[in-house]
Amino acid sequence: MKLISWNVNGLRACVTKGFYDYFKESAADLFCVQETKLQEGQISLELGEEYYQYWNYALKKGYSGTGVFTKVKPLSVRYGIEDNEEPEGRILTLEFEHFYLINVYTPNAKRDLSRLEDRMEWEDRFRIYIQELDKLKPVIVCGDLNVAHEEIDLKNPKSNRENSGFTLEERGKMTTLLDSGFIDSYRHFYPEKEGAYTWWSYMPKVRERNVGWRIDYFLASSRLAPQLLNAQIDCDVMGSDHCPIVLEILF
């Protein structure tokens, strides 16, 4: 099974920048997008009859939002964490026969860290949510988690130590999550690979020089380790300030 995750930073804009070409070429079984920035009826994706489409829209127009396009019809779909209420459209959970898929767009702590406290509360709720599902069947989490976990996961760790996405608090929450029984699939295959990034600033020549961060992930329940086949970062794919990431797993 091939899974893809991509923060498209506005799906309507991404569609004009090669989204369809990548989607068709990738031929994924499950394709997850974050930061769709649209409301119901604002786009009609022509993905083919084999794909079921599921969306979680933010109440605020032009903000956040997630979507999942799947060849396999899920057993159930949940929007958000608690009672299907999640006004920013950040979480979509699809239940399949052998696993749960959680597509997530984690809140940013903001440049001035004004949302850091809220972010910490989110992290705890999200971890508990994942752990409860993991008791029922294995879990795969994908999306923009808005944190570079270790120094190897960004180009300039020293100058970013107190910045959003690389604070000790955010990194600590990721460590806690992984230690609770989950695998960072990319590091599972490439534990020491440097220069592997998924997001770049729009500042001039930043992406060209690969001054980036790895903040997009596929996490998997530890017991799925024997079934993981490959993980990759499609860093040459344009259309967003993020690039797609891929997980291949045997089910």
LINQUISUL-V644657 format. One record per pair of residues at least 4 apart in sequence whose C-alpha atoms are under 7 Angstrom apart, sorted by the first residue. I is the first residue (numbers start at 0). J is the second residue. D is the distance in Angstrom with one decimal. If there is no record, write none. Layout:
((I & J & D) (I & J & D))
This chain:
((0 & 28 & 6.1) (0 & 247 & 5.7) (0 & 248 & 5.3) (0 & 249 & 6.0) (0 & 250 & 6.6) (1 & 27 & 5.1) (1 & 28 & 5.3) (1 & 29 & 6.6) (1 & 246 & 6.0) (1 & 247 & 4.6) (1 & 248 & 6.6) (2 & 27 & 5.7) (2 & 28 & 6.0) (2 & 29 & 4.8) (2 & 30 & 5.9) (2 & 245 & 5.7) (2 & 246 & 5.1) (2 & 247 & 6.2) (3 & 27 & 6.5) (3 & 29 & 6.3) (3 & 30 & 4.8) (3 & 31 & 6.0) (3 & 243 & 6.6) (3 & 244 & 5.7) (3 & 245 & 4.6) (3 & 246 & 6.4) (4 & 30 & 6.0) (4 & 31 & 4.6) (4 & 32 & 5.8) (4 & 141 & 6.4) (4 & 142 & 5.9) (4 & 243 & 5.6) (4 & 244 & 5.4) (4 & 245 & 6.6) (5 & 31 & 6.3) (5 & 32 & 4.9) (5 & 33 & 6.3) (5 & 142 & 6.9) (5 & 241 & 7.0) (5 & 242 & 6.2) (5 & 243 & 4.4) (5 & 244 & 6.5) (6 & 32 & 5.5) (6 & 33 & 4.5) (6 & 34 & 5.8) (6 & 143 & 6.4) (6 & 241 & 5.8) (7 & 13 & 6.1) (7 & 32 & 6.4) (7 & 33 & 6.2) (7 & 34 & 6.1) (7 & 35 & 6.4) (7 & 239 & 5.3) (7 & 241 & 6.8) (8 & 34 & 5.1) (8 & 35 & 6.2) (8 & 239 & 5.8) (9 & 13 & 6.2) (9 & 34 & 6.0) (9 & 35 & 4.8) (9 & 36 & 5.0) (10 & 14 & 6.0) (10 & 35 & 4.8) (10 & 36 & 6.7) (11 & 15 & 7.0) (11 & 42 & 7.0) (12 & 16 & 6.8) (13 & 17 & 6.7) (13 & 18 & 5.6) (13 & 238 & 5.1) (13 & 239 & 6.4) (14 & 18 & 4.7) (14 & 19 & 6.3) (16 & 238 & 4.9) (17 & 21 & 6.5) (17 & 238 & 6.3) (18 & 22 & 6.0) (18 & 238 & 6.9) (19 & 23 & 6.0) (20 & 24 & 6.1) (21 & 25 & 5.9) (22 & 26 & 6.4) (28 & 69 & 5.8) (28 & 70 & 5.4) (29 & 68 & 5.8) (29 & 69 & 4.5) (29 & 70 & 6.6) (30 & 67 & 5.7) (30 & 68 & 5.1) (30 & 69 & 6.4) (31 & 66 & 5.8) (31 & 67 & 4.5) (31 & 68 & 6.4) (31 & 102 & 6.5) (32 & 65 & 5.7) (32 & 66 & 5.2) (32 & 67 & 6.4) (33 & 64 & 6.1) (33 & 65 & 4.5) (33 & 66 & 6.5) (33 & 104 & 5.8) (33 & 142 & 6.7) (34 & 62 & 6.9) (34 & 63 & 4.3) (34 & 64 & 5.0) (34 & 65 & 6.0) (34 & 104 & 7.0) (35 & 63 & 6.1) (35 & 64 & 5.0) (35 & 65 & 5.9) (36 & 61 & 4.2) (36 & 62 & 4.4) (36 & 63 & 5.2) (36 & 64 & 5.8) (37 & 41 & 6.3) (37 & 56 & 6.8) (37 & 60 & 6.5) (37 & 61 & 5.2) (37 & 62 & 6.9) (38 & 56 & 5.7) (38 & 60 & 6.7) (46 & 50 & 6.5) (49 & 70 & 5.5) (50 & 68 & 5.8) (50 & 69 & 5.1) (50 & 70 & 4.6) (51 & 68 & 5.5) (51 & 69 & 5.2) (51 & 70 & 6.2) (51 & 72 & 6.6) (52 & 67 & 5.9) (52 & 68 & 4.6) (52 & 69 & 6.6) (53 & 66 & 5.6) (53 & 67 & 5.2) (53 & 68 & 6.4) (54 & 65 & 5.9) (54 & 66 & 4.4) (54 & 67 & 6.6) (55 & 64 & 5.7) (55 & 65 & 5.3) (55 & 66 & 6.2) (55 & 78 & 6.3) (55 & 88 & 4.8) (55 & 91 & 6.5) (56 & 64 & 4.7) (56 & 65 & 6.7) (56 & 87 & 7.0) (56 & 88 & 4.7) (57 & 62 & 6.3) (57 & 63 & 6.0) (57 & 64 & 5.2) (57 & 86 & 5.5) (57 & 87 & 4.1) (57 & 88 & 4.3) (58 & 86 & 5.5) (58 & 87 & 6.2) (63 & 87 & 6.1) (63 & 88 & 6.4) (63 & 89 & 6.6) (64 & 87 & 6.5) (64 & 88 & 4.5) (64 & 89 & 5.6) (65 & 88 & 6.1) (65 & 89 & 5.9) (65 & 90 & 6.7) (65 & 91 & 6.8) (73 & 93 & 5.9) (73 & 94 & 5.5) (73 & 95 & 5.1) (74 & 94 & 5.4) (74 & 95 & 5.5) (75 & 93 & 5.9) (75 & 94 & 5.2) (76 & 92 & 5.6) (76 & 93 & 4.6) (76 & 94 & 6.4) (77 & 83 & 6.1) (77 & 91 & 6.0) (77 & 92 & 5.0) (77 & 93 & 6.5) (78 & 83 & 4.7) (78 & 84 & 6.9) (78 & 90 & 6.1) (78 & 91 & 5.0) (78 & 92 & 6.5) (79 & 83 & 4.9) (79 & 84 & 5.6) (79 & 85 & 4.8) (79 & 89 & 6.9) (79 & 90 & 4.8) (79 & 91 & 6.2) (80 & 84 & 7.0) (80 & 85 & 7.0) (80 & 128 & 6.9) (89 & 103 & 5.5) (89 & 104 & 4.9) (89 & 105 & 6.8) (90 & 101 & 6.9) (90 & 102 & 5.7) (90 & 103 & 4.6) (90 & 104 & 6.7) (91 & 101 & 5.8) (91 & 102 & 5.2) (91 & 103 & 6.6) (92 & 99 & 6.9) (92 & 100 & 5.6) (92 & 101 & 4.4) (92 & 102 & 6.3) (93 & 99 & 5.8) (93 & 100 & 5.2) (93 & 101 & 6.5) (94 & 98 & 6.4) (94 & 99 & 4.5) (94 & 100 & 6.4) (95 & 99 & 5.9) (97 & 136 & 6.7) (98 & 136 & 5.5) (98 & 137 & 4.9) (98 & 138 & 5.5) (99 & 136 & 6.9) (99 & 137 & 6.3) (99 & 138 & 4.7) (99 & 139 & 6.2) (100 & 138 & 6.0) (100 & 139 & 4.9) (100 & 140 & 6.0) (101 & 139 & 6.2) (101 & 140 & 4.7) (101 & 141 & 6.3) (102 & 140 & 6.1) (102 & 141 & 5.1) (102 & 142 & 5.6) (103 & 141 & 6.3) (103 & 142 & 5.0) (103 & 143 & 6.6) (104 & 142 & 5.8) (104 & 143 & 5.1) (104 & 144 & 6.2) (105 & 143 & 6.2) (105 & 144 & 4.9) (105 & 145 & 6.0) (106 & 118 & 6.4) (107 & 145 & 6.2) (108 & 112 & 5.1) (108 & 113 & 6.4) (108 & 114 & 4.4) (108 & 115 & 4.6) (108 & 118 & 6.0) (108 & 163 & 5.7) (109 & 113 & 6.1) (109 & 114 & 6.0) (109 & 163 & 6.1) (110 & 162 & 6.8) (110 & 163 & 5.6) (112 & 163 & 6.2) (114 & 118 & 6.0) (115 & 119 & 6.2) (116 & 120 & 6.5) (117 & 121 & 6.2) (118 & 122 & 6.1) (119 & 123 & 6.5) (120 & 124 & 6.4) (121 & 125 & 6.0) (122 & 126 & 6.1) (122 & 172 & 6.6) (123 & 127 & 6.3) (124 & 128 & 6.1) (125 & 129 & 6.2) (126 & 130 & 6.1) (126 & 176 & 6.2) (127 & 131 & 6.2) (128 & 132 & 6.5) (129 & 133 & 6.1) (130 & 134 & 6.5) (132 & 136 & 6.5) (133 & 137 & 5.1) (133 & 138 & 5.7) (137 & 220 & 5.5) (138 & 219 & 5.8) (138 & 220 & 5.4) (139 & 217 & 6.9) (139 & 218 & 5.7) (139 & 219 & 4.5) (139 & 220 & 6.6) (140 & 217 & 5.7) (140 & 218 & 5.0) (140 & 219 & 6.3) (141 & 216 & 5.5) (141 & 217 & 4.5) (141 & 218 & 6.3) (142 & 215 & 5.5) (142 & 216 & 5.7) (142 & 217 & 6.9) (143 & 214 & 5.9) (143 & 215 & 4.3) (143 & 216 & 6.6) (144 & 214 & 5.8) (144 & 215 & 5.8) (144 & 216 & 6.9) (145 & 164 & 5.5) (145 & 214 & 5.2) (146 & 164 & 4.2) (146 & 165 & 5.9) (146 & 169 & 6.5) (146 & 170 & 6.6) (146 & 214 & 5.1) (147 & 152 & 5.3) (147 & 153 & 6.5) (147 & 164 & 6.1) (147 & 165 & 5.7) (147 & 212 & 6.3) (147 & 213 & 5.6) (147 & 214 & 5.1) (148 & 152 & 6.4) (148 & 170 & 5.1) (148 & 173 & 6.6) (150 & 156 & 5.4) (151 & 193 & 6.0) (152 & 196 & 6.8) (152 & 212 & 5.8) (152 & 213 & 5.1) (153 & 196 & 6.9) (153 & 211 & 5.7) (153 & 212 & 4.2) (153 & 213 & 6.2) (154 & 194 & 7.0) (154 & 210 & 5.4) (154 & 211 & 5.7) (154 & 212 & 6.6) (155 & 159 & 6.5) (156 & 160 & 6.1) (159 & 165 & 6.4) (160 & 165 & 5.8) (160 & 166 & 5.8) (161 & 165 & 6.7) (161 & 166 & 5.2) (162 & 166 & 5.9) (164 & 169 & 6.6) (165 & 169 & 6.5) (165 & 170 & 6.3) (166 & 170 & 6.2) (167 & 171 & 5.8) (168 & 172 & 6.4) (169 & 173 & 6.6) (170 & 174 & 6.3) (171 & 175 & 6.2) (172 & 176 & 6.2) (173 & 177 & 6.2) (174 & 178 & 6.0) (175 & 179 & 6.2) (176 & 181 & 6.9) (177 & 181 & 4.6) (177 & 182 & 6.1) (180 & 220 & 6.0) (180 & 221 & 5.4) (181 & 218 & 6.2) (181 & 219 & 5.3) (181 & 220 & 4.5) (181 & 221 & 4.8) (182 & 187 & 6.9) (182 & 218 & 5.3) (182 & 219 & 5.1) (182 & 220 & 6.2) (182 & 221 & 5.6) (183 & 187 & 6.1) (183 & 216 & 7.0) (183 & 217 & 6.4) (183 & 218 & 4.8) (183 & 219 & 6.9) (184 & 188 & 6.7) (184 & 217 & 5.8) (184 & 218 & 5.7) (184 & 219 & 6.8) (184 & 230 & 6.4) (185 & 189 & 5.9) (185 & 230 & 5.3) (185 & 231 & 6.8) (186 & 190 & 4.3) (188 & 230 & 6.9) (195 & 213 & 6.6) (196 & 211 & 5.4) (196 & 212 & 4.8) (196 & 213 & 4.2) (197 & 211 & 7.0) (197 & 212 & 6.0) (197 & 213 & 4.8) (197 & 214 & 6.3) (197 & 215 & 6.1) (197 & 232 & 7.0) (197 & 234 & 6.6) (197 & 241 & 5.4) (197 & 242 & 5.3) (198 & 211 & 5.6) (198 & 212 & 5.3) (198 & 213 & 6.3) (198 & 214 & 6.8) (198 & 240 & 5.7) (198 & 241 & 4.3) (198 & 242 & 6.6) (199 & 205 & 6.5) (199 & 206 & 5.5) (199 & 210 & 6.6) (199 & 211 & 4.6) (199 & 212 & 6.5) (199 & 240 & 5.7) (199 & 241 & 6.6) (200 & 205 & 6.3) (200 & 240 & 6.6) (201 & 205 & 6.9) (201 & 240 & 6.7) (204 & 208 & 6.0) (205 & 209 & 6.1) (205 & 210 & 5.3) (206 & 210 & 6.0) (206 & 211 & 6.9) (217 & 246 & 6.9) (219 & 223 & 6.5) (223 & 227 & 6.6) (226 & 248 & 5.5) (226 & 249 & 5.0) (227 & 247 & 6.4) (227 & 248 & 4.5) (227 & 249 & 6.4) (228 & 247 & 5.3) (228 & 248 & 5.2) (228 & 249 & 6.8) (229 & 246 & 5.9) (229 & 247 & 5.1) (230 & 245 & 5.5) (230 & 246 & 4.6) (230 & 247 & 6.4) (231 & 244 & 5.9) (231 & 245 & 5.1) (231 & 246 & 6.7) (232 & 243 & 6.3) (232 & 244 & 4.5) (232 & 245 & 6.3) (233 & 242 & 6.1) (233 & 243 & 5.4) (233 & 244 & 5.9) (234 & 242 & 5.4) (236 & 242 & 5.9) (237 & 242 & 6.6))
